Amino acid sequence: MTTVYEAKPRGLSRRDVLRRGGKAGLGAMLVISGSAVISPQFAWGLETSGLAPETVATLIQMARDIYPHDHIEDRFYAIAVKSYDEQAGKDAAFKEMVEAGVADLDKRAGTGGYRGLGWEDDRVDILRQIETSPFFQTVRGGLVTGLYNQKEVWPLFGYEGESYSKGGYINRGFDDIEWL
């Protein structure tokens, strides 16, 4: 017996709409105003000084696509990306690399740019095309510490923090991992 699979239409299903309106922020919901990136839905903002706000908004979306966690709000990704804005304010070569990298993403995405692509799979395809570039490697590498070293994020992953000051893991139930 042969089974034929049809291509899934690219429209939004009810489930997609509900998922997008959920807890996590979306790049499309970010507002760029003057020298700031603002999320009116979740009441946070990020002032930029080294990079264009559009570039920072694209970096936030890129960060979400590289390290996707639906239960993490965009503000944590914005905090992780802020270091790129600060470094660009001090280092002209770094700023040029980031701005050129984001321009390349937008060019590859076509009309509407990288953030305008509604499907995560389409954005990830573009990221795979540039994954060996210095721009991608710099952003990806910095996000590891920029995102996961935020103490406010740790409880969202079930991590309680370092244990030494509390008696060590042996005295605190090293085998009580409930999320695994």
Secondary structure, 3 states (H helix, E strand, C coil): CCCCCCCCCCCCCHHHHHHHCCCCCCHHHCEEECCEEEECCCCEEEECCCCCHHHHHHHHHHHHHHCCCCCCCHHHHHHHHHHHHHHHHHCHHHHHHHHHHHHHHHHHHCCCHHHHCCCHHHHHHHHHHHCCCHHHHHHHHHHHHHHHCCCCCHHHHCCCCCCHHHCCCHHHCCCCCCCC
